[in-house]
Amino acid sequence: MPPLALFMITLGIITGTLMVTSANHWLTAWLGLELNMISIIPMIAKQKHLRSTESATKYFLTQAIASALILFSSTLNAWQTGSWDITQLNETCSTLMIPALAMKMGAAPAHLWLPEVLQGTTITTALLVTTWQKIAPITLLYTISNNTKSNMLLMIGLLSILIGGWGGINQTQLRKMMAYSSTAHLGWTITTMSVMPNIALLNITIYMMMSTPLFLLLSSTSSKTLQTMTTHWSHSPTAAIILSLIFLSMAGLPPLTGFTPKLLILDNLVAHKLTTLATMMALLSLLSLVFYLRTTYLLTLTAPPTTAQSMTMWRLKPHYNQTTALLTPIALFNITILPAMLM
């Protein structure tokens, strides 16, 4: 991609997100969402094959439907209340707004586009779709959290945790597996949004911090399937250990960082007399734990700690060790920040 085109696309993505996060008018927020959507489509379709074009088309159609629902809901709200203020959303219009924002983010049941889009694009673009592209709709959901129906948020969140864990078990493609992992983490965020919005933002922030070095390491090793994960230890034990710790942290195992937001979420749900929901969320998270542990097993326990000769070493990039050295401090900071979170 030409540098000027890449600069314009990056500028559009950043500007669209900033417009949404700083907006207090529904039309301004809608324009920011549209700018953000249009800017990332060329990045999804930049590969010259039909799969990337199909992914870009699916992304455009689903995001356009969600944007139309957002515009219709905000217009209906302005007609009923006489105000375009984002914080003045009534309960009737929030019934349309919440599913539209859930479709924007890739939450269940409108999540089917996310695995297909991630499978047809590069790992770097998949990182943007699962992290940066969620900032704008999550900001809107955070803004209207006081005016939304908590039962709908709890139902969407619980369904996202279930589908995210159940769908990830059957995947051998890493990008699809991370798409379902994103849906599951998004379920924890949406569930908490109606109870403690600040903890919901903490949860999604920690997920983005853990996902960034994970996707970058997968990109540097050209890892696309679970089978290719078995050669990491023989080529770079450091990368294999870091990836294993990040996967375990995303699973929510103590004492890693991913355990902190889940503990806070369950504690607040119990404090708000939602013990049954907290128990169901904790049990459903075991589904996600299955494919996280399977990936960790392939990384660290399927090959001896020796330099093995593999016929697939040609797929690894020459700058693999340099990238690992640069990402090691970031990854270690992300997965060992737990003591600071508990203070």
C-alpha positions as CSV (number, residue, x, y, z in Angstrom):
1,M,0.0,0.0,0.0
2,P,1.4,3.5,-0.9
3,P,2.6,5.5,2.1
4,L,0.2,8.4,1.3
5,A,-2.8,6.0,1.1
6,L,-1.7,4.4,4.4
7,F,-1.4,7.8,6.0
8,M,-4.9,8.9,4.9
9,I,-6.4,5.6,6.0
10,T,-4.7,5.9,9.4
11,L,-5.8,9.5,9.8
12,G,-9.4,8.5,9.0
13,I,-9.4,5.7,11.5
14,I,-8.0,7.9,14.3
15,T,-10.2,10.9,13.4
16,G,-13.3,8.8,13.3
17,T,-12.7,7.3,16.7
18,L,-11.8,10.7,18.3
19,M,-15.0,12.2,16.8
20,V,-17.1,9.5,18.5
21,T,-15.3,9.7,21.9
22,S,-15.6,13.5,22.1
23,A,-19.1,13.8,20.6
24,N,-22.2,14.8,22.6
25,H,-24.5,14.9,19.5
26,W,-25.8,11.8,17.8
27,L,-25.1,13.0,14.3
28,T,-21.5,13.7,15.1
29,A,-21.1,10.3,16.6
30,W,-22.7,8.7,13.6
31,L,-20.4,10.6,11.2
32,G,-17.4,9.4,13.3
33,L,-18.6,5.8,13.1
34,E,-19.0,6.1,9.3
35,L,-15.6,7.6,8.8
36,N,-14.1,4.9,10.9
37,M,-15.8,2.2,8.9
38,I,-14.9,3.6,5.5
39,S,-11.3,4.1,6.5
40,I,-10.6,0.5,7.5
41,I,-12.3,-1.2,4.6
42,P,-9.3,-0.6,2.2
43,M,-7.0,-2.2,4.9
44,I,-9.2,-5.3,5.0
45,A,-9.3,-5.6,1.2
46,K,-5.7,-4.7,0.5
47,Q,-4.7,-8.4,-0.2
48,K,-5.2,-9.4,-3.8
49,H,-7.5,-12.4,-3.4
50,L,-11.2,-13.1,-3.3
51,R,-11.2,-13.9,0.4
52,S,-10.2,-10.4,1.5
53,T,-12.7,-8.9,-0.9
54,E,-15.4,-11.1,0.6
55,S,-14.3,-10.1,4.1
56,A,-14.4,-6.4,3.2
57,T,-17.9,-6.8,1.8
58,K,-19.2,-8.6,4.8
59,Y,-17.7,-6.0,7.1
60,F,-19.3,-3.2,5.1
61,L,-22.7,-4.7,5.0
62,T,-22.9,-5.5,8.7
63,Q,-21.5,-2.1,9.7
64,A,-23.8,-0.3,7.4
65,I,-26.8,-2.1,8.9
66,A,-25.7,-1.2,12.4
67,S,-25.1,2.4,11.4
68,A,-28.6,2.6,9.9
69,L,-30.1,1.3,13.2
70,I,-28.1,3.8,15.1
71,L,-29.2,6.7,12.9
72,F,-32.8,5.5,13.0
73,S,-32.8,5.1,16.8
74,S,-31.2,8.5,17.4
75,T,-33.6,10.2,15.0
76,L,-36.6,8.5,16.8
77,N,-35.1,9.7,20.1
78,A,-34.8,13.3,18.8
79,W,-38.4,13.2,17.6
80,Q,-39.7,12.0,21.0
81,T,-37.5,14.0,23.3
82,G,-36.6,17.0,21.1
83,S,-32.8,16.6,21.9
84,W,-29.9,15.1,20.0
85,D,-27.9,14.8,23.1
86,I,-26.3,11.3,23.5
87,T,-27.0,11.2,27.3
88,Q,-30.8,11.9,26.7
89,L,-31.7,8.5,25.3
90,N,-35.0,7.1,26.4
91,E,-35.7,3.5,27.1
92,T,-37.7,2.9,23.9
93,C,-34.8,4.0,21.6
94,S,-32.2,2.2,23.7
95,T,-33.9,-1.1,22.7
96,L,-32.8,-0.4,19.2
97,M,-29.5,1.3,20.1
98,I,-28.1,-1.6,22.1
99,P,-28.4,-4.3,19.4
100,A,-26.9,-1.8,16.9
101,L,-23.9,-1.2,19.1
102,A,-23.6,-4.9,19.8
103,M,-23.5,-5.6,16.0
104,K,-20.8,-2.9,15.6
105,M,-18.6,-4.5,18.2
106,G,-19.2,-8.1,17.2
107,A,-21.2,-9.3,20.3
108,A,-23.7,-12.1,20.2
109,P,-26.0,-12.8,18.5
110,A,-24.8,-10.5,15.8
111,H,-21.2,-11.8,15.9
112,L,-21.1,-14.1,12.8
113,W,-19.4,-11.5,10.7
114,L,-16.3,-11.1,13.0
115,P,-14.7,-14.6,12.5
116,E,-15.2,-14.4,8.7
117,V,-13.8,-10.9,8.5
118,L,-10.7,-11.8,10.6
119,Q,-10.1,-15.0,8.6
120,G,-9.9,-13.1,5.3
121,T,-7.6,-10.3,6.4
122,T,-4.0,-10.0,7.8
123,I,-3.2,-10.5,11.4
124,T,-2.3,-6.8,11.8
125,T,-5.7,-5.7,10.4
126,A,-7.4,-8.3,12.6
127,L,-5.7,-6.6,15.6
128,L,-7.3,-3.2,14.6
129,V,-10.7,-4.8,14.1
130,T,-10.7,-6.5,17.5
131,T,-9.2,-3.6,19.5
132,W,-9.3,-0.1,18.0
133,Q,-12.6,-0.5,16.2
134,K,-14.3,-1.4,19.4
135,I,-13.4,1.9,21.2
136,A,-16.0,4.0,19.5
137,P,-19.1,1.8,20.1
138,I,-18.0,0.9,23.6
139,T,-17.7,4.7,24.3
140,L,-21.2,5.2,23.2
141,L,-22.4,2.2,25.2
142,Y,-20.6,3.7,28.3
143,T,-22.3,7.1,27.7
144,I,-25.8,5.7,27.5
145,S,-25.3,3.0,30.2
146,N,-27.5,4.9,32.7
147,N,-30.4,5.0,30.3
148,T,-30.4,1.5,29.0
149,K,-32.3,-1.6,30.0
150,S,-30.0,-3.7,32.2
151,N,-31.8,-7.0,31.4
152,M,-30.9,-6.6,27.7
153,L,-27.2,-5.9,28.4
154,L,-27.0,-8.9,30.8
155,M,-28.6,-11.2,28.2
156,I,-26.4,-10.0,25.4
157,G,-23.3,-10.3,27.6
158,L,-24.1,-13.8,28.9
159,L,-24.9,-15.0,25.4
160,S,-21.6,-13.6,24.1
161,I,-19.6,-15.4,26.8
162,L,-21.4,-18.7,25.9
163,I,-21.0,-18.3,22.1
164,G,-17.5,-17.0,22.4
165,G,-16.3,-20.0,24.4
166,W,-18.3,-22.6,22.5
167,G,-17.3,-21.3,19.1
168,G,-13.6,-21.1,19.9
169,I,-13.3,-24.7,20.9
170,N,-14.0,-25.9,17.3
171,Q,-11.5,-23.6,15.6
172,T,-8.0,-24.6,14.3
173,Q,-7.5,-21.2,12.6
174,L,-5.9,-18.7,15.1
175,R,-7.7,-15.7,13.7
176,K,-11.1,-17.3,14.0
177,M,-10.2,-18.4,17.5
178,M,-9.2,-14.9,18.5
179,A,-12.4,-13.6,17.0
180,Y,-14.5,-15.8,19.3
181,S,-12.1,-14.9,22.2
182,S,-12.9,-11.2,21.4
183,T,-16.6,-12.0,21.6
184,A,-16.2,-13.7,25.0
185,H,-14.3,-10.8,26.5
186,L,-16.8,-8.4,25.1
187,G,-19.5,-10.4,26.9
188,W,-17.8,-9.7,30.2
189,T,-17.6,-6.0,29.3
190,I,-21.2,-5.7,28.3
191,T,-22.5,-7.6,31.3
192,T,-20.7,-5.3,33.7
193,M,-21.7,-2.1,31.8
194,S,-25.1,-2.0,33.4
195,V,-23.7,-2.5,36.9
196,M,-20.2,-0.9,37.1
197,P,-19.3,0.9,33.8
198,N,-15.8,1.8,35.1
199,I,-14.9,-1.8,35.7
200,A,-16.2,-2.6,32.2
201,L,-13.8,-0.1,30.7
202,L,-11.0,-1.6,32.8
203,N,-11.8,-5.1,31.5
204,I,-11.8,-4.0,27.8
205,T,-8.6,-1.9,28.3
206,I,-6.8,-4.9,29.8
207,Y,-8.0,-7.1,26.9
208,M,-6.6,-4.6,24.4
209,M,-3.3,-4.4,26.2
210,M,-3.0,-8.2,26.2
211,S,-4.2,-8.6,22.6
212,T,-1.7,-6.2,21.1
213,P,1.6,-8.1,21.8
214,L,-0.2,-11.4,21.1
215,F,-1.3,-10.4,17.6
216,L,2.0,-8.8,16.8
217,L,3.9,-12.0,17.9
218,L,1.5,-14.1,15.7
219,S,2.2,-11.7,12.8
220,S,6.0,-11.8,13.2
221,T,5.9,-15.6,13.1
222,S,3.3,-15.9,10.3
223,S,1.2,-18.2,12.6
224,K,-2.2,-18.9,11.1
225,T,-3.2,-22.3,12.4
226,L,-2.7,-24.3,15.6
227,Q,-0.4,-26.7,13.8
228,T,2.2,-23.9,13.2
229,M,2.3,-23.2,16.9
230,T,4.2,-26.4,17.6
231,T,7.4,-25.1,15.9
232,H,7.7,-22.0,18.1
233,W,9.6,-23.6,20.9
234,S,12.3,-25.0,18.6
235,H,12.9,-21.6,17.0
236,S,12.4,-19.2,19.8
237,P,11.6,-20.4,23.4
238,T,11.2,-16.8,24.5
239,A,8.3,-16.2,22.1
240,A,6.7,-19.5,23.1
241,I,6.8,-18.7,26.8
242,I,5.5,-15.1,26.2
243,L,2.6,-16.4,24.1
244,S,1.8,-19.1,26.6
245,L,1.6,-16.5,29.4
246,I,-0.5,-14.2,27.4
247,F,-2.9,-17.0,26.5
248,L,-3.2,-18.0,30.2
249,S,-3.7,-14.4,31.2
250,M,-6.5,-14.0,28.6
251,A,-8.0,-17.1,30.1
252,G,-8.2,-15.3,33.5
253,L,-5.9,-17.6,35.5
254,P,-4.3,-16.1,38.6
255,P,-1.8,-14.5,39.3
256,L,-1.8,-13.1,35.7
257,T,-3.4,-9.8,34.7
258,G,-6.4,-11.2,33.0
259,F,-7.6,-12.5,36.4
260,T,-8.0,-9.0,37.9
261,P,-11.0,-7.7,35.8
262,K,-12.8,-11.0,36.1
263,L,-12.4,-11.0,39.9
264,L,-13.7,-7.4,40.1
265,I,-16.6,-8.2,37.8
266,L,-17.7,-11.2,39.8
267,D,-17.3,-9.4,43.1
268,N,-19.5,-6.5,41.9
269,L,-22.2,-8.8,40.5
270,V,-22.4,-10.6,43.8
271,A,-22.6,-7.3,45.6
272,H,-25.5,-6.3,43.4
273,K,-27.4,-9.5,44.3
274,L,-26.6,-11.1,40.9
275,T,-25.0,-14.3,42.3
276,T,-26.7,-16.6,39.9
277,L,-25.5,-14.6,36.9
278,A,-21.9,-14.4,38.3
279,T,-21.9,-18.2,38.8
280,M,-23.1,-18.8,35.2
281,M,-20.4,-16.4,33.9
282,A,-17.7,-18.2,35.8
283,L,-18.9,-21.6,34.6
284,L,-19.2,-20.5,31.0
285,S,-15.7,-19.0,31.1
286,L,-14.4,-22.6,31.4
287,L,-15.3,-23.1,27.7
288,S,-12.8,-20.4,26.7
289,L,-10.3,-21.9,29.1
290,V,-10.4,-25.1,27.0
291,F,-8.9,-23.6,23.8
292,Y,-6.5,-21.3,25.7
293,L,-5.1,-24.3,27.5
294,R,-5.0,-26.3,24.2
295,T,-3.0,-23.5,22.5
296,T,-0.6,-23.3,25.5
297,Y,-0.1,-27.1,25.4
298,L,0.8,-26.9,21.7
299,L,3.3,-24.1,22.4
300,T,5.2,-25.5,25.3
301,L,4.5,-29.3,25.8
302,T,4.5,-30.8,22.3
303,A,8.2,-30.3,21.5
304,P,11.4,-30.9,23.5
305,P,13.5,-27.9,24.5
306,T,16.0,-28.6,21.7
307,T,16.8,-27.0,18.3
308,A,14.8,-29.3,16.0
309,Q,15.1,-29.3,12.2
310,S,11.7,-28.5,10.7
311,M,10.6,-28.4,7.1
312,T,8.5,-25.3,7.8
313,M,11.2,-23.0,9.1
314,W,11.2,-21.2,5.8
315,R,7.9,-19.5,6.8
316,L,9.5,-17.6,9.6
317,K,10.6,-14.1,8.9
318,P,14.3,-13.1,9.4
319,H,13.3,-10.3,11.9
320,Y,11.5,-12.8,14.1
321,N,14.1,-12.6,17.0
322,Q,14.3,-8.8,16.8
323,T,10.5,-8.5,17.0
324,T,10.4,-10.9,19.9
325,A,13.1,-8.8,21.7
326,L,11.1,-5.6,21.2
327,L,7.8,-7.1,22.2
328,T,9.1,-8.9,25.3
329,P,9.1,-5.9,27.7
330,I,5.6,-4.9,26.5
331,A,4.2,-8.4,26.9
332,L,5.8,-8.9,30.3
333,F,4.4,-5.6,31.5
334,N,0.9,-6.5,30.3
335,I,0.9,-9.9,32.0
336,T,2.6,-8.9,35.3
337,I,0.7,-5.7,36.1
338,L,-1.6,-7.6,38.5
339,P,0.1,-6.4,41.8
340,A,-0.4,-2.8,40.7
341,M,-4.1,-3.5,39.9
342,L,-4.8,-5.0,43.3
343,M,-3.3,-2.1,45.3
